[in-house]
Amino acid sequence: MDVDGLLAKARHTDARRERPNHPRGWEPGIAWGGVEGTVVSEPTEVRDPEWDRILQHFQFDPEHFEVVEPIEVRSWEGFIKTDDGKIEKTTLWYHKAKIVRRFDDAVRADIDALIREVKGHRPAKRQAPTGEVAMVVNYADLQIGKEGTAGTVQRVLGSFDAVVQRAKDLRRAGVPVGPLYMIQNGDGSENTAGHYAMQTYSVELSRVEQLRLVRRLLIKGVKTFAPHFERIVLAVTPGNHPENRNAAGKAYTDFLDNDDLEVVVQVGEVLAENPEAYGHVSVVVPDDELTVTLDVCGTVVAFAHGHQFPRKKNEFAWEWWDGQSRGMKPAGDASILVSAHRHHFICQQRGVRTWFQCPTNDSGSKWYEMTTGEATMPGTLTFTVGPDGWDNLRIL
């Protein structure tokens, strides 16, 4: 190649260096992911690059970052201009390697010391919990009157004795269980029409019979619990099944025109007639919300049936809860949310907040099983709540 051609090639090479056109995947620079990254050197004639200089060039201090093997190498033929202005053909090398953050020996964990600590560990003396805690018992989706009501009644009656035994076991274990929060989480009764096409055909009890049986169950529960707890709070959240609906299956009065609330109001009036036996029992019925938010031994807990949640899979409760916070609603202040409605158990935590979805107390949902292939497992969700949050979860 003549001199003019070499100079033209050199000018072309200089232009490319001003606007680099490096092989794909080998663009010089550092891609850092927070813990480790990848460094690609500028093309060089040197087979073994000075990595400290390369790191400094990309503003990564070699005192805190280092290159580790393996190192990938690629080479291409190129032209360079020598110090005396001559153009020479040469081999240019690219290098790619992983970089990591250096850790001084002084801040690295001493594995031998850690092993000695594990070997020498002795169990600490058991310390009793501090502060009073409450036992929270959630009765969700009894749907009395639905097919399988006899089994539901037996299951709920059995849970009363199981709750008393659970409280005794916790106290024996050193948990200072004081009050009991008995929550009717909604859908205590099935109703007779307006929720699904075959409802009227399949229900086993009339509306009056359903409400009578729910009322008797709640009173029996309070009577069973009363001698074993210093204080009892009976609270209710309105569900969708007991809504007052028209012939088209739509609620048409207001949100709180609901048999769930009326039954608990009746229970409260019955208990109030015997203050000597039930003076330590209080009843909480919402008057302008679909939810109930309570301070339970120093922790704010919100209860909602859950039919008001948006229908976004796996996010419905959290999306609704976030909205309560933005709207400065009482439930937005809670660190624990308890819901029902979807008949299967869920426990999820995000940050300091915990969402519980209660398992159903009824005998299962054929519709849920037909549409999902999964059978719901009935049970009564219980846990304790104190100044430090929830604990001692058990499904009875």
ROBATOR-324646 format. One record per residue (C-alpha): residue in one letter; residue number from 1; x, y, z. Coordinates in pm, whole numbers. Layout:
N
NODE type seq      u      v      w
NODE    A NUM      X      Y      Z
...
This chain:
396
NODE type seq      u      v      w
NODE    M   1      0      0      0
NODE    D   2    143    343    -90
NODE    V   3    195    625    162
NODE    D   4   -116    814     59
NODE    G   5   -320    500    111
NODE    L   6   -168    446    455
NODE    L   7   -242    805    555
NODE    A   8   -598    769    434
NODE    K   9   -631    449    637
NODE    A  10   -485    625    941
NODE    R  11   -731    913    905
NODE    H  12  -1012    658    884
NODE    T  13   -877    481   1194
NODE    D  14   -855    812   1382
NODE    A  15  -1214    891   1289
NODE    R  16  -1326    552   1418
NODE    R  17  -1144    621   1743
NODE    E  18  -1337    947   1776
NODE    R  19  -1658    753   1716
NODE    P  20  -1569    398   1837
NODE    N  21  -1727    105   1661
NODE    H  22  -1622   -178   1890
NODE    P  23  -1725   -540   1841
NODE    R  24  -2067   -610   1983
NODE    G  25  -2045   -710   2348
NODE    W  26  -1692   -574   2375
NODE    E  27  -1764   -203   2415
NODE    P  28  -1504    -63   2662
NODE    G  29  -1646     28   3001
NODE    I  30  -1776   -114   3327
NODE    A  31  -2124   -255   3388
NODE    W  32  -2174   -259   3766
NODE    G  33  -2459   -448   3933
NODE    G  34  -2407   -340   4293
NODE    V  35  -2223   -653   4407
NODE    E  36  -2022   -744   4101
NODE    G  37  -1983   -629   3743
NODE    T  38  -1796   -665   3413
NODE    V  39  -1508   -456   3281
NODE    V  40  -1397   -438   2914
NODE    S  41  -1063   -270   2840
NODE    E  42   -991    -23   2564
NODE    P  43   -814   -194   2271
NODE    T  44   -441   -216   2344
NODE    E  45   -124   -364   2198
NODE    V  46    -40   -511   2538
NODE    R  47   -139   -873   2597
NODE    D  48   -148   -831   2975
NODE    P  49   -322   -503   3060
NODE    E  50   -269   -292   3371
NODE    W  51   -601   -352   3542
NODE    D  52   -550    -92   3814
NODE    R  53   -499    174   3548
NODE    I  54   -806     52   3358
NODE    L  55  -1022     62   3674
NODE    Q  56   -900    414   3752
NODE    H  57   -977    519   3393
NODE    F  58  -1339    419   3452
NODE    Q  59  -1337    588   3797
NODE    F  60  -1336    268   4004
NODE    D  61  -1078    292   4284
NODE    P  62   -847    -16   4278
NODE    E  63   -831      4   4657
NODE    H  64  -1197    -94   4670
NODE    F  65  -1245   -297   4350
NODE    E  66  -1048   -580   4192
NODE    V  67  -1052   -791   3875
NODE    V  68  -1100  -1165   3920
NODE    E  69  -1055  -1456   3681
NODE    P  70  -1155  -1587   3435
NODE    I  71  -1045  -1323   3186
NODE    E  72  -1172  -1334   2826
NODE    V  73   -943  -1213   2548
NODE    R  74  -1017  -1116   2187
NODE    S  75   -782   -971   1922
NODE    W  76   -827   -787   1594
NODE    E  77   -589   -653   1330
NODE    G  78   -567   -274   1325
NODE    F  79   -348     25   1241
NODE    I  80   -173    264   1481
NODE    K  81     32    579   1436
NODE    T  82    381    554   1585
NODE    D  83    556    834   1773
NODE    D  84    742    935   1460
NODE    G  85    415    960   1263
NODE    K  86    437    634   1076
NODE    I  87    136    410   1024
NODE    E  88    187     51   1125
NODE    K  89    -35   -255   1117
NODE    T  90    -60   -432   1452
NODE    T  91   -268   -665   1667
NODE    L  92   -510   -496   1910
NODE    W  93   -627   -682   2219
NODE    Y  94   -956   -652   2406
NODE    H  95   -991   -792   2760
NODE    K  96  -1312   -869   2948
NODE    A  97  -1326   -975   3314
NODE    K  98  -1543   -974   3625
NODE    I  99  -1486   -713   3892
NODE    V 100  -1591   -737   4255
NODE    R 101  -1573   -515   4558
NODE    R 102  -1266   -571   4775
NODE    F 103  -1316   -659   5140
NODE    D 104  -1042   -581   5385
NODE    D 105   -940   -864   5614
NODE    A 106  -1039   -640   5904
NODE    V 107  -1404   -633   5800
NODE    R 108  -1437   -989   5672
NODE    A 109  -1614  -1237   5897
NODE    D 110  -1382  -1459   6102
NODE    I 111  -1514  -1806   6019
NODE    D 112  -1316  -1974   6296
NODE    A 113  -1456  -1733   6555
NODE    L 114  -1808  -1789   6425
NODE    I 115  -1771  -2167   6449
NODE    R 116  -1641  -2133   6805
NODE    E 117  -1943  -1920   6889
NODE    V 118  -2180  -2183   6746
NODE    K 119  -2010  -2465   6937
NODE    G 120  -2008  -2273   7263
NODE    H 121  -2367  -2146   7246
NODE    R 122  -2587  -2225   7544
NODE    P 123  -2967  -2183   7544
NODE    A 124  -3074  -1858   7708
NODE    K 125  -3299  -1866   8008
NODE    R 126  -3660  -1855   7905
NODE    Q 127  -3821  -1515   7949
NODE    A 128  -4195  -1467   7979
NODE    P 129  -4356  -1228   7727
NODE    T 130  -4406   -877   7858
NODE    G 131  -4741   -702   7834
NODE    E 132  -5089   -837   7797
NODE    V 133  -5185  -1017   7478
NODE    A 134  -5528  -1095   7337
NODE    M 135  -5648  -1410   7167
NODE    V 136  -5821  -1337   6837
NODE    V 137  -6069  -1595   6708
NODE    N 138  -6210  -1550   6358
NODE    Y 139  -6540  -1707   6248
NODE    A 140  -6561  -1660   5872
NODE    D 141  -6816  -1766   5612
NODE    L 142  -7032  -1995   5823
NODE    Q 143  -7303  -1946   5556
NODE    I 144  -7558  -2119   5775
NODE    G 145  -7837  -2258   5561
NODE    K 146  -7607  -2371   5283
NODE    E 147  -7574  -2741   5198
NODE    G 148  -7374  -2907   5476
NODE    T 149  -7509  -2686   5755
NODE    A 150  -7515  -2976   6005
NODE    G 151  -7141  -3028   5956
NODE    T 152  -7077  -2654   5993
NODE    V 153  -7266  -2645   6324
NODE    Q 154  -7065  -2940   6460
NODE    R 155  -6740  -2780   6346
NODE    V 156  -6819  -2446   6511
NODE    L 157  -6934  -2607   6837
NODE    G 158  -6613  -2809   6845
NODE    S 159  -6409  -2493   6794
NODE    F 160  -6549  -2339   7115
NODE    D 161  -6388  -2608   7329
NODE    A 162  -6071  -2597   7118
NODE    V 163  -6038  -2219   7175
NODE    V 164  -6065  -2263   7553
NODE    Q 165  -5802  -2539   7546
NODE    R 166  -5576  -2331   7323
NODE    A 167  -5591  -2040   7569
NODE    K 168  -5505  -2275   7857
NODE    D 169  -5209  -2418   7664
NODE    L 170  -5077  -2071   7581
NODE    R 171  -5102  -1955   7940
NODE    R 172  -4929  -2270   8055
NODE    A 173  -4651  -2189   7809
NODE    G 174  -4612  -1845   7966
NODE    V 175  -4815  -1637   7718
NODE    P 176  -5015  -1382   7924
NODE    V 177  -5346  -1423   7741
NODE    G 178  -5600  -1176   7877
NODE    P 179  -5896  -1071   7661
NODE    L 180  -6063  -1262   7379
NODE    Y 181  -6164  -1095   7053
NODE    M 182  -6438  -1304   6893
NODE    I 183  -6482  -1183   6535
NODE    Q 184  -6775  -1268   6311
NODE    N 185  -6596  -1198   5981
NODE    G 186  -6910  -1188   5768
NODE    D 187  -7140  -1422   5577
NODE    G 188  -7277  -1580   5892
NODE    S 189  -7586  -1681   5697
NODE    E 190  -7630  -1803   5339
NODE    N 191  -7951  -1610   5256
NODE    T 192  -8202  -1764   5015
NODE    A 193  -8162  -1588   4679
NODE    G 194  -7973  -1330   4478
NODE    H 195  -7618  -1464   4484
NODE    Y 196  -7609  -1754   4237
NODE    A 197  -7863  -1923   4014
NODE    M 198  -7917  -2243   4217
NODE    Q 199  -7917  -2079   4561
NODE    T 200  -8292  -2098   4629
NODE    Y 201  -8302  -2463   4524
NODE    S 202  -8004  -2571   4734
NODE    V 203  -8047  -2388   5066
NODE    E 204  -8153  -2604   5361
NODE    L 205  -8306  -2339   5587
NODE    S 206  -8529  -2037   5547
NODE    R 207  -8388  -1692   5619
NODE    V 208  -8555  -1678   5962
NODE    E 209  -8418  -2022   6049
NODE    Q 210  -8072  -1925   5933
NODE    L 211  -8062  -1613   6151
NODE    R 212  -8200  -1800   6451
NODE    L 213  -7925  -2062   6424
NODE    V 214  -7645  -1806   6378
NODE    R 215  -7771  -1616   6681
NODE    R 216  -7778  -1931   6895
NODE    L 217  -7425  -2028   6785
NODE    L 218  -7282  -1687   6874
NODE    I 219  -7453  -1686   7214
NODE    K 220  -7327  -2039   7284
NODE    G 221  -6976  -1929   7194
NODE    V 222  -6986  -1632   7431
NODE    K 223  -7128  -1850   7710
NODE    T 224  -6846  -2102   7659
NODE    F 225  -6574  -1838   7656
NODE    A 226  -6708  -1612   7934
NODE    P 227  -6562  -1798   8236
NODE    H 228  -6216  -1825   8078
NODE    F 229  -6140  -1469   7969
NODE    E 230  -6128  -1149   8171
NODE    R 231  -6278   -951   7886
NODE    I 232  -6453  -1048   7560
NODE    V 233  -6507   -830   7254
NODE    L 234  -6760   -959   7000
NODE    A 235  -6719   -771   6672
NODE    V 236  -6876   -817   6329
NODE    T 237  -6802   -713   5971
NODE    P 238  -7089   -727   5717
NODE    G 239  -7055   -985   5442
NODE    N 240  -7217   -999   5099
NODE    H 241  -7452  -1297   5147
NODE    P 242  -7659  -1137   5428
NODE    E 243  -7716   -813   5234
NODE    N 244  -8075   -697   5183
NODE    R 245  -8112   -758   4809
NODE    N 246  -8394   -709   4560
NODE    A 247  -8532   -961   4309
NODE    A 248  -8248   -877   4069
NODE    G 249  -7992   -984   4327
NODE    K 250  -7867   -632   4400
NODE    A 251  -7830   -458   4736
NODE    Y 252  -8063   -161   4714
NODE    T 253  -8084      7   5056
NODE    D 254  -7744     80   5214
NODE    F 255  -7423   -105   5293
NODE    L 256  -7517   -172   5652
NODE    D 257  -7867   -311   5589
NODE    N 258  -7723   -652   5655
NODE    D 259  -7829   -958   5858
NODE    D 260  -7473  -1008   5986
NODE    L 261  -7503   -684   6180
NODE    E 262  -7859   -741   6297
NODE    V 263  -7781  -1082   6445
NODE    V 264  -7488   -946   6647
NODE    V 265  -7700   -653   6765
NODE    Q 266  -7957   -906   6889
NODE    V 267  -7685  -1110   7062
NODE    G 268  -7561   -796   7235
NODE    E 269  -7913   -716   7361
NODE    V 270  -7954  -1070   7496
NODE    L 271  -7621  -1060   7681
NODE    A 272  -7695   -715   7824
NODE    E 273  -7993   -864   8009
NODE    N 274  -7752  -1059   8230
NODE    P 275  -7476   -814   8335
NODE    E 276  -7369  -1034   8625
NODE    A 277  -7258  -1311   8389
NODE    Y 278  -7173  -1106   8077
NODE    G 279  -7082   -761   8202
NODE    H 280  -6729   -817   8075
NODE    V 281  -6858   -874   7718
NODE    S 282  -6879   -580   7477
NODE    V 283  -7021   -579   7123
NODE    V 284  -6876   -379   6832
NODE    V 285  -7099   -319   6527
NODE    P 286  -6992    -73   6253
NODE    D 287  -7227    220   6202
NODE    D 288  -7085    379   5887
NODE    E 289  -6812    146   5755
NODE    L 290  -6789   -202   5603
NODE    T 291  -6489   -258   5829
NODE    V 292  -6405   -266   6198
NODE    T 293  -6070   -130   6320
NODE    L 294  -5966   -201   6678
NODE    D 295  -5673   -134   6909
NODE    V 296  -5597   -485   7028
NODE    C 297  -5356   -469   7323
NODE    G 298  -5150   -195   7160
NODE    T 299  -5164   -316   6798
NODE    V 300  -5414   -176   6546
NODE    V 301  -5604   -454   6366
NODE    A 302  -5856   -405   6085
NODE    F 303  -6127   -658   5997
NODE    A 304  -6312   -667   5664
NODE    H 305  -6518   -937   5498
NODE    G 306  -6332   -882   5172
NODE    H 307  -6608   -860   4912
NODE    Q 308  -6524   -490   4874
NODE    F 309  -6170   -567   4760
NODE    P 310  -6089   -517   4389
NODE    R 311  -6081   -834   4180
NODE    K 312  -5708   -826   4104
NODE    K 313  -5556  -1168   4163
NODE    N 314  -5311  -1188   4455
NODE    E 315  -5314   -810   4497
NODE    F 316  -5676   -742   4588
NODE    A 317  -5628   -697   4964
NODE    W 318  -5307   -496   4937
NODE    E 319  -5450   -264   4672
NODE    W 320  -5758   -200   4886
NODE    W 321  -5546   -154   5201
NODE    D 322  -5317     95   5029
NODE    G 323  -5626    294   4927
NODE    Q 324  -5746    303   5287
NODE    S 325  -5413    458   5384
NODE    R 326  -5428    718   5107
NODE    G 327  -5785    804   5202
NODE    M 328  -5691    828   5573
NODE    K 329  -5953    568   5664
NODE    P 330  -5930    385   5998
NODE    A 331  -5820     58   5834
NODE    G 332  -5526    244   5681
NODE    D 333  -5374    281   6028
NODE    A 334  -5370    -94   6091
NODE    S 335  -5061   -312   6087
NODE    I 336  -5275   -629   6066
NODE    L 337  -5563   -687   5824
NODE    V 338  -5798   -986   5860
NODE    S 339  -6041  -1071   5580
NODE    A 340  -6261  -1361   5469
NODE    H 341  -6487  -1412   5162
NODE    R 342  -6252  -1624   4949
NODE    H 343  -6273  -1930   5177
NODE    H 344  -5906  -2033   5182
NODE    F 345  -5622  -1942   5418
NODE    I 346  -5356  -1686   5321
NODE    C 347  -5090  -1518   5532
NODE    Q 348  -4873  -1255   5363
NODE    Q 349  -4632  -1000   5503
NODE    R 350  -4507   -681   5343
NODE    G 351  -4281   -472   5559
NODE    V 352  -4440   -430   5902
NODE    R 353  -4787   -522   5776
NODE    T 354  -4951   -866   5776
NODE    W 355  -5263   -973   5589
NODE    F 356  -5456  -1280   5700
NODE    Q 357  -5730  -1432   5488
NODE    C 358  -5941  -1666   5699
NODE    P 359  -6024  -2020   5601
NODE    T 360  -6394  -2090   5579
NODE    N 361  -6602  -2235   5860
NODE    D 362  -6858  -2386   5621
NODE    S 363  -6842  -2729   5459
NODE    G 364  -6674  -2607   5142
NODE    S 365  -6772  -2445   4816
NODE    K 366  -6865  -2661   4519
NODE    W 367  -6841  -2355   4295
NODE    Y 368  -6483  -2284   4410
NODE    E 369  -6389  -2649   4364
NODE    M 370  -6546  -2668   4017
NODE    T 371  -6378  -2349   3895
NODE    T 372  -6033  -2400   4049
NODE    G 373  -6006  -2776   4100
NODE    E 374  -5912  -2713   4463
NODE    A 375  -6115  -2797   4773
NODE    T 376  -6126  -2541   5053
NODE    M 377  -6008  -2664   5392
NODE    P 378  -6240  -2548   5673
NODE    G 379  -6110  -2424   6006
NODE    T 380  -6109  -2141   6258
NODE    L 381  -5818  -1900   6237
NODE    T 382  -5673  -1799   6575
NODE    F 383  -5369  -1601   6682
NODE    T 384  -5255  -1374   6962
NODE    V 385  -5198  -1000   6938
NODE    G 386  -4998   -786   7177
NODE    P 387  -4783   -472   7181
NODE    D 388  -4527   -643   6954
NODE    G 389  -4779   -763   6694
NODE    W 390  -4919  -1109   6624
NODE    D 391  -4796  -1453   6728
NODE    N 392  -4909  -1809   6804
NODE    L 393  -5105  -1865   6485
NODE    R 394  -5317  -2180   6486
NODE    I 395  -5604  -2299   6268
NODE    L 396  -5841  -2500   6489
